Amino acid sequence: MVPEIRVLHGGDIAREVAQGLVSCLASRARPTRVFEMADYLTSGFDLVDVSEAPETSPETTSHAYVLVVETAEFENPADGAVTLLRDLLAANKKSKTTPRRWEVRSVETSDATKRETASPQTRTEPRRARFAVVAVGDTDVMAERAAFRSKQNCASDCNQAGQLADRLFAACGGVRIAPRLEMDVSRDAAEAQTKEWVDRTLLPAMSRAEAE
């Protein structure tokens, strides 16, 4: 059975990009599901307290999460992406008074049921989440772009929220399976960029991960 790809979108433009991504994956016979990033718990992962977990690396999920994260004005995440980024930032905060470790782990209902009914000797920890990030931005809303109407900016200049999500998800134990895609939607190339990333980056990475 081919593992599915779960696409989460945060932001209005991110939703449109996610729809194009899902259509592209469907045309390549890859099973997908789509979720609102603000309700990321419904997609099957959560930030879990692993402070007392064994110092061993748990298995990874067979499916993968693709986070489509939109950056709005002034480098801020779009409203739909705020909840996840806020929770990831909180999970990465550590101090002498709050030494707990939080990591991204699968929280499937079936997994939870198995853990409850399994004996202590066979009980397994939640799996680490495989992930990749699609960062979505628009240089037309950048302050310096509005002032100078210049075409000198690049995609990385308007994708701070996606870059942050990528770093934080990995810092919280997520397993990055493919390099981040960054797109500037003002260049009208989102569809072509998505298809190229799926064919040349995401699906080959998924195939390698499935072969492991």
C-alpha positions in Angstrom: 0.0 0.0 0.0 1.4 3.4 -1.0 1.7 5.7 2.1 -0.5 8.8 1.9 0.6 12.4 2.0 -1.2 14.7 4.4 -1.2 18.3 3.2 -1.8 21.0 5.8 -2.3 24.6 4.7 -2.1 27.9 6.7 -3.4 31.0 4.9 -5.7 31.8 2.0 -3.0 31.7 -0.6 -1.5 28.6 1.0 -5.0 26.9 0.6 -4.9 27.5 -3.2 -1.3 26.2 -3.4 -2.3 23.2 -1.4 -5.2 22.4 -3.7 -2.8 22.5 -6.7 -0.4 20.3 -4.8 -3.1 17.8 -4.0 -4.3 17.7 -7.7 -0.7 17.2 -8.8 -0.2 14.3 -6.4 -3.6 12.7 -7.3 -2.5 12.7 -11.0 0.6 10.8 -9.9 -1.6 8.2 -8.1 -0.5 9.3 -4.6 -3.2 9.1 -1.9 -3.6 12.5 -0.1 -5.7 14.1 2.6 -6.0 17.8 3.3 -6.3 19.6 6.6 -6.5 23.1 8.0 -3.2 23.9 9.8 -5.0 25.6 12.6 -6.6 22.2 13.4 -3.4 20.3 13.0 -4.4 17.7 15.6 -6.9 16.3 13.2 -4.1 15.3 10.8 -2.6 12.9 13.3 0.3 14.6 15.0 0.8 16.6 18.2 3.6 18.0 20.4 4.2 15.3 23.0 6.1 15.5 26.3 9.1 13.1 25.8 11.0 14.3 28.9 10.9 10.8 30.4 11.0 8.8 27.2 14.0 6.5 26.6 16.9 8.1 24.8 16.3 6.0 21.7 15.1 7.2 18.3 11.5 6.0 17.7 10.3 4.8 14.3 9.0 7.3 11.8 5.5 7.5 10.3 5.0 5.7 6.9 2.9 8.7 5.7 4.3 12.2 5.3 3.1 15.7 6.2 3.5 18.5 3.7 3.1 21.9 5.5 2.1 24.7 3.2 2.9 27.8 5.2 2.0 31.4 4.1 3.9 34.5 5.1 1.8 37.6 5.2 2.8 41.3 5.6 5.8 42.3 7.8 7.2 38.7 7.8 4.3 37.5 9.9 2.6 34.1 9.4 -0.8 34.1 7.8 -3.6 33.7 10.4 -4.1 30.1 9.5 -0.5 29.2 10.3 -0.2 31.1 13.6 -1.4 28.3 15.9 1.1 25.7 14.7 4.0 28.1 14.7 3.1 29.4 18.2 3.0 25.8 19.5 6.3 24.9 17.9 7.9 28.0 19.3 6.6 27.1 22.8 7.8 23.5 22.5 11.3 24.8 21.6 11.5 27.0 24.7 13.7 25.5 27.4 15.0 26.9 30.6 16.1 25.8 34.1 12.6 26.1 35.3 11.0 24.4 32.3 13.3 21.5 31.3 10.7 19.4 29.6 11.3 18.2 26.1 8.5 18.3 23.6 8.6 16.6 20.2 6.3 16.2 17.2 4.9 12.7 17.3 2.0 10.8 15.7 -1.1 10.5 17.8 -3.3 8.3 15.7 -6.3 6.9 17.5 -5.4 3.4 16.4 -1.9 3.9 17.8 -3.2 5.1 21.1 -5.5 2.1 21.3 -2.6 -0.3 20.6 -0.5 1.4 23.3 -3.2 1.1 25.9 -3.8 -2.6 25.3 -0.2 -3.6 24.7 1.9 -5.1 27.5 4.7 -2.9 29.0 7.2 -5.1 27.2 5.7 -4.6 23.7 4.3 -1.1 24.1 5.8 1.3 21.6 6.3 5.1 21.6 4.4 7.3 19.1 6.3 7.6 15.8 8.3 10.6 14.6 6.6 12.6 11.8 8.1 12.7 8.3 7.6 16.1 6.8 8.4 18.6 4.1 7.5 22.3 3.8 6.2 24.5 1.0 6.7 28.1 1.9 4.4 30.6 0.2 4.9 34.3 0.0 4.2 37.4 -2.1 6.9 40.0 -2.7 4.2 42.5 -3.7 3.2 42.9 -0.1 6.7 43.6 1.2 7.2 47.1 2.4 10.3 47.8 0.4 8.7 46.3 -2.7 5.7 48.6 -2.3 8.0 51.6 -2.0 10.3 50.9 -4.9 8.3 48.5 -7.2 11.4 46.6 -7.8 11.8 43.1 -9.2 15.0 42.5 -7.3 13.5 40.5 -4.5 13.6 36.7 -4.5 11.3 34.0 -3.0 13.3 33.6 0.1 12.7 37.3 0.9 9.0 36.7 1.5 8.9 33.3 3.1 10.1 33.8 6.6 7.1 31.9 8.2 7.7 28.9 6.0 11.4 29.0 6.8 10.6 29.2 10.6 8.2 26.3 10.4 10.8 24.1 8.6 13.4 24.8 11.3 11.1 24.4 14.3 9.4 21.2 13.0 12.9 19.6 12.6 14.1 20.9 16.0 11.0 19.2 17.5 12.1 15.8 16.2 10.4 15.9 12.8 12.1 14.0 10.1 12.6 16.2 7.0 12.3 14.1 3.9 12.7 16.7 1.2 14.2 20.2 0.9 11.8 23.1 1.3 10.1 24.6 -1.7 9.9 28.4 -1.6 7.6 30.3 -4.0 6.8 33.9 -4.7 3.2 33.9 -6.0 3.6 37.3 -7.5 5.7 35.6 -10.3 2.7 33.6 -11.5 4.7 30.3 -11.5 3.1 28.5 -8.5 1.6 25.6 -10.6 4.8 24.9 -12.5 7.0 25.1 -9.4 4.7 22.8 -7.5 4.8 20.1 -10.3 8.5 20.4 -10.6 9.0 20.0 -6.9 6.6 17.1 -6.7 8.3 15.2 -9.5 12.0 16.1 -8.9 12.1 16.4 -5.1 9.1 15.1 -3.1 8.2 11.9 -4.8 11.8 10.7 -5.2 12.4 11.4 -1.5 9.3 9.5 -0.6 10.4 6.5 -2.7 13.8 6.5 -0.9 12.1 6.7 2.5 9.7 3.9 1.7 12.6 1.7 0.6 14.4 2.1 3.9 
